[in-house]
């Protein structure tokens, strides 16, 4: 039997001290991962080295310096000088990677030929070659630092602030990210994105760019999810739903359509009439649950009395499109349009989509006349609607393109007549004061405006024809 022994009274203190050192080292390593690649990270590395100096951990100091000399830092040169000086007193096996030392040793032995060299001579030559190797590392780091200085010198605000960045700053971040991506180093590119998003956390474009770049990396789906969650839940306001829409599409692509639907519904709780989100949600239902589910959803939102007319008109148009695509029967979709046309006389998306729908119908030469009649009917309804004149002109341009490209023999007659009426000059009603004459008292006479307009239009049409002939 062994006798019980009493632990030394200083043992708990030593254990506590060792554990504290391990914790501090881990904190420094976390710091190195978070900020170690920053161009201005020298205060952090100085603190890390200072901590190791207190413990007189020369091995750790040399190891840390060996990491720093490969990083393009603002003060890279002084770290290299310290590392180079320490190299002279370190065992040769610690001064370079094993494969590099082996390669240099083989070269020395091969160059010496049949003449045998002492181990001391070999070590001296080996240290010279390793020093040249370190100088090459220095030159590479110097070159990388110089390249990045072009962009680093333009970073005026490396911290977050609620005020907007000027266009020059945004352009500089775009160029810097382009450069780092072209270099192909995953760690450095990821670090620069994280650093950029400290400054530009309020900008959708950088979150979306970061997520798309990460998605292009092999096996980084969880990182993409993390980026989207940070942007959606912390930084980007829900009033700008583009990032959340991307997040929903990503989750659906990963086989999680229920999460995508939840994201869309969360957006609609805060933006209840956001048209793009409603359409995205409806199409998610269509892809996952079929046309009937999507139509039911569109009908639900379109029947909401609090929904603006322009949004409801857009949803009705999407409803008709889904009916057409699902059944292949254009007449069913046409019924949806016709039954709602009196309700949306002032809704531009409704009329634009109806006109587009009719123009998209595939016809043969024998059916073109019937198709023309339907398209013309929609356009005439557009002219009778309550749409602004500028919108009618825009939609008329689409009808004019149809007449030019698919119209019959008399298409140009209709074209010129409509062009005159829609795009021609407008004569405003006027009251002209006539001068006094010997046989009549001075008085005001109202001019027949309709006749004046007719005469003006005829003159304008003749002048237009003459000008066209001259051209």
Buried (B, 14 or more C-beta within 10 A) or exposed (E): EEEEEEEEEEEEEEEEEEEEEEEEBEEBEEBBEBBBBBBEBBEBBEEBBEBBEEEEBEEBBBEBBBBBBBBBBBBBBEBBEBBBEBBEEBEBEEBBEEEEBEBBBEEBEEEEEEEEBEEEEBBEBBBEBBBEBBEEBBEEBBEBBEEBEEBBEBBEEEEEEEEEBEEEBBEBBBEBBEBBBEEEBBEBBBBBBBBBBEBBBBBBEBBBBBBEBBBEEEEBBEBBBEBBEBBBEEBBEBEEBBBBBBBBBBBBEBEBBEBBBEBBEBBBEEBBBBBEBBBBBBBBBBEBBEBEBBBBBBEEBBEEEEBEEBBBBBBBBBBBBBBBEBEEEBEEBBEBBBEBBEBBBBBBBBBBBBBBBBBEBEEEEEEEEEBBEBBBEBBEBBBEBEBEEEBBEEBBEBBBEBBEEBBEEEBEEBBBEBBBEBEBEEBEEEEEEEEEEEEEEEEEEEEEEEEBBEEBBEEBBEEBEEEEEEE
